[in-house]
């Protein structure tokens, strides 16, 4: 009996180890957490938006603020400048807030996109209440898909843009923040609505302060890499950026905190240190080697409990096979290369898709693109041998070239499409 139990224990351990190995192979090498870091290519990083800022405002570089803005943000500027912040929450000290207010009062612009606005800052920008309503907090609603639009149809025709929230490539429900209508009234230097979410809830507003202007946006998700992969997302961001000055941009990377930490600060409670950065478990799961060790530890602990329990082992349920998202991932990478005008990498990705297609449809080994493969493929697909050789030749030229023009990419795309449409 003891020997049979040991054999069963060893078999289950090997099975779990194999499953964990397969899962680790499919683990993505990027994070789906909305961290809004400026130099990150993650779905919810803001690298693409920072490049769009430089392109739209004709800037050579951004001025990144990696310390308290009370020490890093200049007030005396020769040209009208911009302060820019994107994140879930904003952590200002009293000195930081005073420095930003002085910066804007001198005729500069501040653009703040976050889900939790500091109460102290908003009370300064919103000193006179509408109908005795003092500033309290942003409102929110849950949904998977929202429509964003801008206020002036004459200036921004057809300005309807749709945004969704994804996590691990799956659509999820999301809390979308907006500024309640009770904060808008006919007062001088009051809040002015510039854009809506779902046609009725303001998520983009401005307020004059001194000689300058504050722009408040409650949907920082709109400026992340994932949404800038689409032309609509780029257009929306460009329209938002049209409100900024053409001078230098000071990008604040130091004041970003999580939404929970921002709520605690607004409630005058000291935030937990773990709320301001990634938790230890989150860090472990983002590192493939550490994630492997963590899951293996959990598996061994589970096996220990199973074999120490004095009852029968339940039937192990059948696991659904893991979905193969390789083609979807390659397609996403291809769109990214196209937006970056990286014609060579896009062509190589398209060839990878063709190789996968040949392996799955004809069960051919595509490691070597030689005459033998071309002859076999011509017979099975009923595509002329000359056309297949043309595909291989263009691919080899692209692979060895240091620069690939747009015309070459178009030619390669046409011969591939001809193959897909006519193969048997």
C-alpha positions as CSV (number, residue, x, y, z in Angstrom):
1,X,0.0,0.0,0.0
2,X,2.8,2.4,0.9
3,X,4.6,1.6,-2.4
4,X,1.5,2.3,-4.4
5,X,1.0,5.6,-2.6
6,X,4.6,6.6,-3.4
7,X,4.2,5.8,-7.0
8,X,0.9,7.8,-7.2
9,X,2.6,10.7,-5.4
10,X,5.5,10.7,-7.9
11,X,3.2,10.5,-10.9
12,X,1.1,13.4,-9.7
13,X,4.2,15.5,-9.0
14,X,5.5,14.8,-12.5
15,X,2.1,15.7,-14.0
16,X,1.9,19.0,-12.1
17,X,5.5,19.8,-13.0
18,X,4.7,19.3,-16.7
19,X,1.6,21.5,-16.5
20,X,3.5,24.3,-14.7
21,X,6.2,24.1,-17.3
22,X,3.6,24.5,-20.1
23,X,1.9,27.4,-18.3
24,X,5.3,29.1,-17.8
25,X,6.0,28.9,-21.5
26,X,2.8,30.7,-22.3
27,X,3.3,33.3,-19.6
28,X,3.5,36.8,-21.3
29,X,6.6,38.8,-20.9
30,X,4.7,42.0,-20.1
31,X,2.5,43.2,-17.3
32,X,-1.2,44.0,-17.7
33,X,-1.3,46.2,-14.6
34,X,-2.3,49.8,-15.3
35,X,1.0,51.4,-14.0
36,X,1.3,54.2,-16.6
37,X,5.1,54.3,-16.6
38,X,6.5,56.6,-19.2
39,X,9.3,54.2,-20.5
40,X,7.2,51.0,-20.5
41,X,5.9,49.2,-23.6
42,X,3.4,47.2,-21.4
43,X,-0.3,47.5,-22.5
44,X,-0.9,50.1,-19.8
45,X,2.4,51.9,-20.0
46,X,2.6,55.3,-21.7
47,X,5.7,55.1,-23.9
48,X,3.6,55.6,-27.1
49,X,1.8,58.6,-25.6
50,X,5.1,60.3,-24.6
51,X,6.4,59.8,-28.2
52,X,3.1,61.3,-29.5
53,X,3.5,64.3,-27.1
54,X,7.0,65.0,-28.6
55,X,5.7,64.6,-32.1
56,X,2.6,66.8,-31.7
57,X,4.5,69.6,-29.9
58,X,7.6,69.3,-32.0
59,X,9.8,68.6,-29.0
60,X,13.2,66.9,-29.0
61,X,12.8,65.4,-25.6
62,X,10.6,65.5,-22.5
63,X,11.7,66.9,-19.2
64,X,11.2,63.9,-16.9
65,X,10.6,64.9,-13.2
66,X,11.9,62.0,-11.0
67,X,11.9,64.0,-7.8
68,X,9.4,66.2,-5.9
69,X,8.1,68.9,-8.2
70,X,8.7,71.5,-5.5
71,X,12.4,71.0,-6.3
72,X,12.2,70.0,-10.0
73,X,9.5,72.1,-11.6
74,X,10.7,75.5,-12.8
75,X,8.4,78.6,-12.5
76,X,10.3,81.2,-14.4
77,X,10.2,80.0,-18.0
78,X,10.9,82.0,-21.1
79,X,8.1,80.2,-23.1
80,X,4.7,78.9,-22.1
81,X,5.4,75.4,-20.7
82,X,3.3,72.4,-19.7
83,X,3.2,70.1,-16.6
84,X,1.9,66.6,-17.5
85,X,0.8,63.8,-15.2
86,X,-0.8,60.4,-16.0
87,X,-1.6,57.9,-13.3
88,X,-4.2,56.4,-11.0
89,X,-3.5,58.7,-8.0
90,X,-1.5,61.9,-7.4
91,X,0.5,62.4,-4.3
92,X,1.4,66.0,-3.6
93,X,3.0,67.5,-0.6
94,X,2.0,71.0,0.4
95,X,5.2,72.4,-1.2
96,X,4.5,70.4,-4.4
97,X,1.0,71.8,-4.7
98,X,2.1,75.3,-4.1
99,X,4.9,75.0,-6.7
100,X,2.4,73.7,-9.3
101,X,-0.1,76.5,-8.6
102,X,2.6,79.1,-9.0
103,X,3.7,77.4,-12.2
104,X,0.3,77.6,-13.8
105,X,-0.4,81.1,-12.4
106,X,2.6,82.4,-14.4
107,X,0.7,81.5,-17.7
108,X,1.7,77.8,-18.1
109,X,-0.6,74.8,-18.5
110,X,-1.1,71.7,-16.3
111,X,-2.6,68.5,-17.7
112,X,-3.6,66.0,-15.1
113,X,-5.1,62.6,-16.1
114,X,-5.9,60.4,-13.0
115,X,-8.7,58.5,-11.3
116,X,-8.3,60.1,-7.9
117,X,-7.8,63.9,-7.7
118,X,-6.3,65.4,-4.5
119,X,-9.0,67.1,-2.5
120,X,-6.6,69.9,-1.4
121,X,-5.7,70.8,-5.0
122,X,-9.3,70.7,-6.2
123,X,-10.5,72.9,-3.3
124,X,-7.9,75.4,-4.4
125,X,-9.1,75.3,-8.0
126,X,-12.7,75.2,-7.0
127,X,-13.0,77.8,-4.3
128,X,-16.6,78.9,-4.9
129,X,-19.3,76.1,-4.6
130,X,-22.1,75.7,-7.1
131,X,-25.4,75.7,-5.1
132,X,-23.4,75.3,-1.9
133,X,-21.7,72.1,-3.1
134,X,-18.1,71.9,-2.1
135,X,-15.6,69.6,-3.9
136,X,-15.8,66.0,-2.6
137,X,-14.7,63.4,-5.1
138,X,-15.1,62.0,-8.6
139,X,-18.1,59.8,-9.5
140,X,-17.8,56.5,-11.3
141,X,-19.8,53.7,-13.0
142,X,-19.0,50.2,-14.1
143,X,-19.0,49.0,-17.8
144,X,-16.8,47.2,-20.3
145,X,-17.2,49.6,-23.2
146,X,-17.6,53.4,-23.1
147,X,-17.9,56.2,-25.7
148,X,-15.8,59.3,-25.3
149,X,-16.4,62.5,-27.2
150,X,-15.3,66.1,-27.2
151,X,-17.5,69.1,-26.4
152,X,-17.2,71.2,-29.5
153,X,-18.7,69.4,-32.6
154,X,-17.7,72.3,-34.9
155,X,-14.0,72.0,-33.9
156,X,-14.0,68.3,-33.6
157,X,-16.4,66.7,-36.0
158,X,-17.2,63.0,-35.6
159,X,-15.4,63.0,-32.3
160,X,-16.8,59.7,-30.9
161,X,-14.2,57.2,-29.7
162,X,-14.8,53.9,-28.0
163,X,-12.6,52.4,-25.2
164,X,-12.6,49.0,-23.6
165,X,-10.7,47.6,-20.6
166,X,-8.7,44.4,-21.1
167,X,-6.8,42.3,-18.6
168,X,-4.7,39.4,-19.8
169,X,-6.2,39.8,-23.3
170,X,-9.8,39.4,-21.9
171,X,-12.4,42.1,-21.7
172,X,-13.3,43.1,-18.2
173,X,-15.7,45.4,-16.4
174,X,-14.0,48.7,-15.3
175,X,-14.9,51.6,-13.1
176,X,-14.9,54.7,-15.3
177,X,-14.5,58.0,-13.4
178,X,-16.2,61.3,-14.3
179,X,-16.9,64.8,-12.8
180,X,-20.4,65.1,-11.6
181,X,-22.6,67.8,-13.2
182,X,-23.1,69.4,-9.7
183,X,-19.6,70.9,-10.0
184,X,-20.4,72.9,-13.1
185,X,-22.2,76.2,-12.9
186,X,-22.2,79.7,-14.5
187,X,-19.3,81.1,-12.5
188,X,-16.3,83.1,-13.6
189,X,-13.1,80.9,-13.5
190,X,-15.2,77.8,-12.7
191,X,-14.9,74.4,-14.2
192,X,-15.7,74.2,-18.0
193,X,-16.7,70.8,-19.5
194,X,-14.6,69.9,-22.6
195,X,-15.3,66.3,-23.1
196,X,-17.8,63.6,-22.1
197,X,-18.0,59.9,-21.5
198,X,-21.2,58.2,-22.8
199,X,-22.4,61.6,-24.0
200,X,-23.5,62.9,-20.6
201,X,-20.7,62.5,-18.0
202,X,-17.8,64.9,-18.1
203,X,-14.4,63.3,-18.0
204,X,-12.4,66.2,-19.5
205,X,-12.6,69.7,-18.1
206,X,-10.6,72.9,-17.7
207,X,-10.3,75.6,-15.1
208,X,-8.5,78.9,-15.3
209,X,-5.9,79.7,-12.6
210,X,-4.0,83.0,-12.7
211,X,-2.7,83.5,-16.2
212,X,-2.7,79.7,-17.0
213,X,-5.0,76.8,-17.2
214,X,-5.5,73.4,-15.5
215,X,-6.9,70.6,-17.7
216,X,-8.4,67.6,-15.8
217,X,-9.0,64.3,-17.4
218,X,-10.5,61.4,-15.4
219,X,-9.6,58.6,-17.8
220,X,-5.8,58.0,-17.9
221,X,-6.5,54.7,-19.5
222,X,-7.2,56.5,-22.8
223,X,-3.5,57.5,-23.1
224,X,-1.9,54.0,-22.6
225,X,-0.1,52.0,-25.2
226,X,-2.9,49.5,-25.7
227,X,-5.3,52.2,-26.9
228,X,-2.8,54.1,-29.0
229,X,-2.4,51.0,-31.2
230,X,-5.6,52.1,-33.0
231,X,-5.9,55.2,-35.2
232,X,-8.9,56.3,-33.2
233,X,-6.9,56.3,-30.0
234,X,-4.1,58.3,-31.6
235,X,-6.6,60.9,-33.0
236,X,-8.3,61.3,-29.6
237,X,-4.9,61.9,-27.9
238,X,-3.9,64.4,-30.5
239,X,-7.1,66.3,-30.0
240,X,-6.5,66.4,-26.3
241,X,-2.9,67.5,-26.8
242,X,-4.0,70.4,-29.0
243,X,-5.0,72.2,-25.7
244,X,-1.4,72.3,-24.5
245,X,1.2,75.0,-25.1
246,X,3.9,74.4,-27.7
247,X,6.7,74.9,-25.1
248,X,8.6,72.4,-23.0
249,X,6.7,69.5,-21.3
250,X,7.6,68.5,-17.7
251,X,6.4,64.9,-17.3
252,X,5.9,64.0,-13.7
253,X,7.0,60.4,-12.9
254,X,7.5,60.9,-9.2
255,X,4.1,61.8,-7.9
256,X,2.2,58.7,-9.2
257,X,0.5,56.4,-6.6
258,X,-2.2,53.8,-6.8
259,X,-5.9,54.6,-6.7
260,X,-6.3,53.0,-3.2
261,X,-3.4,55.1,-1.9
262,X,-5.0,58.3,-3.4
263,X,-8.3,57.5,-1.6
264,X,-6.5,57.1,1.7
265,X,-4.7,60.4,1.3
266,X,-8.0,62.1,0.5
267,X,-9.4,60.7,3.7
268,X,-6.4,62.0,5.7
269,X,-5.1,58.5,6.3
270,X,-1.5,57.5,5.8
271,X,-1.4,55.0,2.9
272,X,0.2,51.6,3.2
273,X,3.6,51.5,1.6
274,X,2.6,48.5,-0.4
275,X,-0.1,50.6,-2.1
276,X,2.5,52.9,-3.6
277,X,4.4,50.2,-5.5
278,X,4.1,46.6,-6.7
279,X,3.4,44.1,-4.0
280,X,5.9,41.3,-3.4
281,X,3.5,38.7,-4.8
282,X,2.9,40.8,-7.9
283,X,6.6,41.1,-8.5
284,X,7.1,37.4,-8.1
285,X,4.4,36.5,-10.6
286,X,5.8,39.0,-13.2
287,X,9.2,37.1,-13.1
288,X,9.0,33.7,-14.9
289,X,11.6,32.0,-12.8
290,X,10.1,33.2,-9.5
291,X,6.6,32.4,-10.7
292,X,7.7,28.9,-11.4
293,X,9.2,28.5,-7.9
294,X,6.0,30.0,-6.4
295,X,3.6,27.7,-8.2
296,X,5.8,24.7,-7.5
297,X,5.8,25.5,-3.8
298,X,2.0,25.7,-3.9
299,X,1.7,22.4,-5.7
300,X,4.0,20.6,-3.3
301,X,2.0,22.1,-0.4
302,X,-1.2,20.9,-1.9
303,X,0.2,17.4,-2.5
304,X,1.3,17.2,1.1
305,X,-2.2,18.1,2.3
306,X,-3.7,15.5,-0.1
307,X,-1.6,12.6,1.1
308,X,-1.7,13.5,4.7
309,X,-5.5,13.6,4.7
310,X,-7.2,10.4,5.9
311,X,-9.8,10.1,3.2
312,X,-10.1,9.0,-0.4
313,X,-8.7,11.1,-3.2
314,X,-11.4,12.7,-5.3
315,X,-11.5,12.3,-9.0
316,X,-9.3,14.9,-10.7
317,X,-11.4,16.9,-13.2
318,X,-10.4,17.1,-16.8
319,X,-8.6,20.3,-17.6
320,X,-9.5,22.2,-20.7
321,X,-6.6,22.6,-23.1
322,X,-4.9,25.9,-23.1
323,X,-5.8,28.2,-25.9
324,X,-3.1,28.9,-28.4
325,X,-2.8,32.7,-28.6
326,X,0.4,32.7,-30.5
327,X,-1.2,34.0,-33.8
328,X,-3.0,36.7,-31.9
329,X,0.2,37.8,-30.2
330,X,2.1,37.9,-33.5
331,X,-0.7,39.9,-35.1
332,X,-0.6,42.4,-32.3
333,X,3.2,42.7,-32.7
334,X,2.8,43.2,-36.4
335,X,0.5,46.2,-35.9
336,X,3.0,47.7,-33.5
337,X,5.8,47.3,-36.1
338,X,3.6,48.9,-38.7
339,X,2.9,52.0,-36.5
340,X,6.6,52.3,-35.9
341,X,7.4,52.0,-39.7
342,X,9.5,49.0,-39.0
343,X,8.9,47.3,-42.4
344,X,11.5,44.6,-42.0
345,X,10.2,43.3,-38.7
346,X,6.6,43.4,-40.0
347,X,7.6,41.4,-43.1
348,X,9.4,38.8,-40.9
349,X,6.3,38.5,-38.7
350,X,4.1,38.0,-41.8
351,X,6.5,35.2,-42.9
352,X,6.2,33.6,-39.5
353,X,2.4,33.5,-40.0
354,X,2.9,31.9,-43.4
355,X,5.1,29.2,-41.8
356,X,2.6,28.5,-39.1
357,X,-0.1,28.2,-41.8
358,X,1.9,25.7,-43.9
359,X,2.7,23.6,-40.8
360,X,-0.9,23.4,-39.7
361,X,-2.5,23.0,-43.1
362,X,0.0,20.7,-44.9
363,X,2.0,19.3,-42.0
364,X,5.3,20.3,-43.6
365,X,8.5,21.2,-41.8
366,X,9.2,24.9,-42.6
367,X,12.5,25.2,-40.8
368,X,14.4,25.2,-44.1
369,X,12.9,27.2,-46.9
370,X,14.6,25.3,-49.7
371,X,13.7,23.9,-53.2
372,X,12.5,20.6,-51.7
373,X,9.9,22.4,-49.5
374,X,8.9,24.6,-52.5
375,X,8.3,21.6,-54.7
376,X,6.2,19.8,-52.1
377,X,4.2,22.9,-51.3
378,X,3.6,23.5,-55.0
379,X,2.1,20.0,-55.4
380,X,-0.1,20.1,-52.3
381,X,-1.3,23.7,-52.6
382,X,-1.6,23.8,-56.4
383,X,0.2,27.1,-56.5
384,X,2.7,27.5,-59.3
385,X,6.3,26.7,-58.2
386,X,7.5,30.0,-59.6
387,X,5.2,31.9,-57.2
388,X,6.3,30.0,-54.2
389,X,10.0,30.5,-55.1
390,X,9.2,34.2,-55.5
391,X,7.9,34.2,-51.9
392,X,11.0,32.5,-50.6
393,X,13.3,34.8,-52.6
394,X,11.7,38.0,-51.4
395,X,11.8,36.7,-47.8
396,X,15.5,35.9,-48.0
397,X,16.3,39.4,-49.5
398,X,14.3,41.0,-46.6
399,X,15.9,38.9,-44.0
400,X,19.5,39.9,-45.1
401,X,18.7,43.5,-45.9
402,X,19.5,46.4,-43.5
403,X,16.6,48.5,-44.7
404,X,13.2,47.5,-46.2
405,X,11.2,50.0,-48.1
406,X,7.4,50.3,-48.0
407,X,7.2,49.2,-51.6
408,X,9.0,46.0,-50.8
409,X,6.7,45.4,-47.9
410,X,3.7,45.9,-50.2
411,X,5.0,43.6,-52.9
412,X,5.7,40.9,-50.2
413,X,2.2,41.4,-48.8
414,X,0.6,40.9,-52.3
415,X,2.4,37.7,-53.1
416,X,1.4,36.3,-49.7
417,X,-2.2,37.3,-50.2
418,X,-2.2,35.6,-53.6
419,X,-1.0,32.4,-52.0
420,X,-3.6,32.5,-49.2
421,X,-6.5,33.1,-51.6
422,X,-5.5,30.4,-54.2
423,X,-4.0,27.6,-52.2
424,X,-6.0,24.3,-52.0
